[in-house]
């Protein structure tokens, strides 16, 4: 049974009790039932949005898996050995014009050995 159905059931029980609408207790119970109804509606909306997001994430995950298969399977031969480019391989940095950030530290170390800066 959904939360909204449970709230409707509680409201029906309250009506069946023939409570005096002039009493403060009855007014409080009626307001509480209204608040429960609003909370149930908000909860249902969140559940529906959560389901949509879950489906969307699953689609993205499938697309990512497909892309990973394309990128990483091209670098392997039949034996499973990797002969291609790795984004974590620093050996190709100079060939492609990337700077090695450790070189700056090395120059500073050389200046320190000479005693000059």
Secondary structure in CASP SS format (residue, H / E / C, confidence):
PFRMAT SS
TARGET T0000
AUTHOR 0000-0000-0000
METHOD secondary structure of the structure
MODEL  1
X C 1.00
X C 1.00
X H 1.00
X H 1.00
X H 1.00
X H 1.00
X H 1.00
X H 1.00
X H 1.00
X H 1.00
X H 1.00
X H 1.00
X H 1.00
X H 1.00
X H 1.00
X H 1.00
X C 1.00
X C 1.00
X C 1.00
X C 1.00
X C 1.00
X C 1.00
X C 1.00
X H 1.00
X H 1.00
X H 1.00
X H 1.00
X H 1.00
X H 1.00
X H 1.00
X H 1.00
X H 1.00
X H 1.00
X H 1.00
X H 1.00
X H 1.00
X H 1.00
X H 1.00
X H 1.00
X H 1.00
X H 1.00
X H 1.00
X H 1.00
X H 1.00
X H 1.00
X H 1.00
X H 1.00
X H 1.00
X H 1.00
X H 1.00
X H 1.00
X H 1.00
X H 1.00
X H 1.00
X H 1.00
X H 1.00
X H 1.00
X H 1.00
X H 1.00
X H 1.00
X H 1.00
X H 1.00
X H 1.00
X H 1.00
X H 1.00
X H 1.00
X H 1.00
X H 1.00
X H 1.00
X H 1.00
X H 1.00
X H 1.00
X H 1.00
X C 1.00
X C 1.00
X E 1.00
X C 1.00
X C 1.00
X C 1.00
X C 1.00
X C 1.00
X E 1.00
X C 1.00
X C 1.00
X C 1.00
X C 1.00
X C 1.00
X C 1.00
X C 1.00
X H 1.00
X H 1.00
X H 1.00
X C 1.00
X C 1.00
X C 1.00
X C 1.00
X C 1.00
X C 1.00
X C 1.00
X C 1.00
X C 1.00
X H 1.00
X H 1.00
X H 1.00
X H 1.00
X H 1.00
X H 1.00
X H 1.00
X H 1.00
X H 1.00
X H 1.00
X H 1.00
X H 1.00
X H 1.00
X C 1.00
X C 1.00
X C 1.00
END
